[in-house]
Amino acid sequence: MPVRVPLTTTGPITEATFVSRPNQFIVEVRLNGRTIRAHMADRGRLIDLLNPGVRLLLAPRDEVGRKTSFQVVGVYHGDEVVSLDTQLPHRLVVAGLAAGSFPQFVRYLRMQRDVTIGAHRFDFRLGEGLHTCLLEVKSVTRVSSGLARFPDVPTERGRVQFEALAQIARSGQRCAALFIIQRHAAEALVPDDEVDPAFARTLRTAITSGVEIYAYLAPLTPEGLTLGAPVPVFTSPQAIPQATWQA
């Protein structure tokens, strides 16, 4: 049975129409004839997704202290739903680890979240004692010419994290990263040198330092995010054998 996590656990999903994005954290939408504001968790530029008139999926949020009553969790891109909830991949990875759906990590029986090592915090530490693996999870929403590309906005935090992973891996500690591609189709994952050349260089250094990099498709529907098939990771589009991918 495939591993799937729901888009939200806070109430029914509501559809609205995108109007504008005043800043990284807020979007304006039309809902039931009114213009309201909703929270945006995805900090990416999303220039290929957020166009006036596109349909958004909103989840209700009623926590004390919130300035908005909804959070954007998805957007329609043609007939495809793309997740805009950056925490959804983490929930999917937790479910996948519990179900043993990641063969490379199935030997670990314990999972710790939000682990701090020195000045750095990582998403997971798997296992215990001397046999552990640090695991970082990244959300990918951009697919261009058949390739999933990360990031879609410069990420200083991501660069620093992967520099730390590379350093830790060189000391002999197992380190890995899971890129969850929240789209239905991509042939491979590559770092985006045009968007963030510093991160791309850091990712390549991390790989040569022993950090394991994995990528999985995770198609989204209004019912939830489903763990799909793994796809290969390459250090650049030029490194992809033509037999593997045709641009």
N, C-alpha and C positions, 0 to 999 in steps of 0.2 A: 504494500500500500504506500503510495507516495507521501512524502512529508509535506504538510501544508500548514501555514499559520494564517489566521484570519486577519483582514485588514485592520480591524479594530475590535476591542472588547468592551467599548464604552457605550455602544448603542448602534442604531441602524445607520447605514451609509446614506448620505444625501448627495444628490447631483446638483451642481451649480455651474454657472458660466463665468469664465475668467474675464476680468475687466482690465486690471493693471496690477503692477507690483511696485508699490511705493518704496520698499526697501527689502533687504534680504529676508526679513523675518515675517513680513506681512504681504498678503495679496488682497485685492478687492475683487469681489465676485457678486454676480446677480443671483439672488435666491428668492424665489416666490415674489418677484416683482420689486425687490428691494436690493440696494447695494449695501453689502456688509463687508466686514473685514474678517479674515481667517488667518491663523498662524501657519507659517511655512517652515518646516524643519530642514528641508534640503537647502543648503547654502550655495548650491551650484548656480551657474548662470542660466541654464535651462533654456537657452535661446532657441533651440530647435523644438521645444515643447510648449512653452508658455506664450501663446499668441492670442490676441483678443478674440473672444468667441469660442475658444476650445472648452470642452466639458471637463470639469474637475470633480473629483470625489472627495467629500468632506466627512470627517468623523466628529461626533459631538465631544466637547471637552467642557466639563463643569467644575474643574478643580478650583479651590479657593485661591484667589489672587490672580487668576488669568484675566487678561484684557480682552480675549476673544472667546467666543463660544464654540468655535469649530477649528479643526486642524485639517490642512490639505493632506490627503493620503495617496492620491493618485490623479493622473491626467490621461485623457484619451489622446492617443497619437494615431489618427486613422481609426482602425478597428481595434487597435491594441491599447491595453491599459498599462501605463508605466507608473511605478511606485514613486512617490515623492516623500515617503516616510523613511528617513535614514536609519531608524531603529528597527524597522521591519526585518532587514537582513540579519540583525543580531538575534532576533527572536527565532528566525528560521534556522540559524546555525545552532542555537541551543536545542531546538527540536531535533535537528539532524544528528547532533552529537548523541543525544539521548536515545535515538532510534538506531544508532550504529550505521548511519547512512554515509559517513565519510570513512572509507576503508583505511586511509592513511592515519586516522586518529582512533581507530576502534579499540586499540589496546589500553587506552587510558580510561580508568574507572572513576576518576574524580575530576570535577570541573569547578574552578574558581573564576569569578567574574571581577573585572575592574581591579587588576593586580598592579600595584605600584612597585617599581624597581628603580631606586635612585630618584631621579627627577622625572621619570617617565611612567606613564600609565598605559597598560595594555589590556585588551578586551578580555582575554582568557589566559589562565594557566591550567593546562591539562595534566593530570597525573599528580604524583606526590613523591616526596623524598628526592632521590637523585635522578629519577627518570621522569622528567617533566618536559612540556613543550609550551612555549609562549606562542599565543595565537592572536593575530590582529585581523579584524574583519573590515572590509571596505565595500561600500555600496557603489555600484556602477549603473548609470542610467543612459549613457550616451553610446549609441551605435551608429557608425558612419562607414559606408561602403563595406558592410558586412563585418566590420571589426568593432568590438567593444573597446572604448578608449577611456583611460583614467589618468588624471582627473579632468573635469570639465571646467575647473576654476583653479588657479594656483593655490596650493595647500602647503603652507609653511609647517603646520602641525604634522601633516603626513610625512613631509620630508624628514623632520626631526625624529619622528617615530621610527622610520625605516633606517635612518642612520644608527639609532640606538639598537634596533634589531640586528643590524649587520655587525656592530661591535660585540654584542652579546653572543651572536652565533660564532664569531671568531674565537671566543673563549671556550667553545665546546658545547654550549647550551643549544638544544634544538629549538629553532624558531620557525614560524610559518605565518603565512598570510592567506586569507580566503577572500577573493573578490567575488561578490555576489552580483551577477549581471541581471538586473531586474527587467529583462526583456525576453521576448519569445525566441529570438534568433540572433546569433552571432557566431562567426566561424572561429574566432580567437580573441584573446585579450592582448592589448599592447599599451605601454605608457604613451601619453600624448606629449611629445616633445614640443609641439607648437604652443600648447596651453601652459605647460609648466616644465621647461627643460631641466630645471634643478631637481625636481622630483624624479623625472625620467632617469637622469644620471644616477640618482641615489638608489632607485629601484634596481638598476643594472648592477650597481656595486653590491647591493644586498644579496642579489642572486649569486654573484661570484664569491661572496663571503659565506654562503651556505644557507641563507634564508630560503625556505621552500615556499614557492608561490603557486597557488591553485586558483582556478576560476571555474565557476558553475553558472549555468543559465538558471534563472528563476522566473518563469513566466507568471504574470499577474493577471488575475481576474477579479471582479467585484467580490468573489467568494474568498479570495486570499492569495498568498504568495506560495508557490510550489517549488520545491527543490527539483531542478532538472538535471540535465546531463553536464558532465565536465567538458570544458573546452581548453585547448592548449594555450599556454602563455608564451609570448615571444617578446624579445627585448626591443623590437621595432618592427614596423611593417616590412622593411627591407630584409629582415631576418627570416621571414616566412617563406618556406619552400613553395614554389608556384604550384606544385602538385597538391598542396594543402589548401591553398586559397587563391582564387582568381579575383583580382580587384575589378 
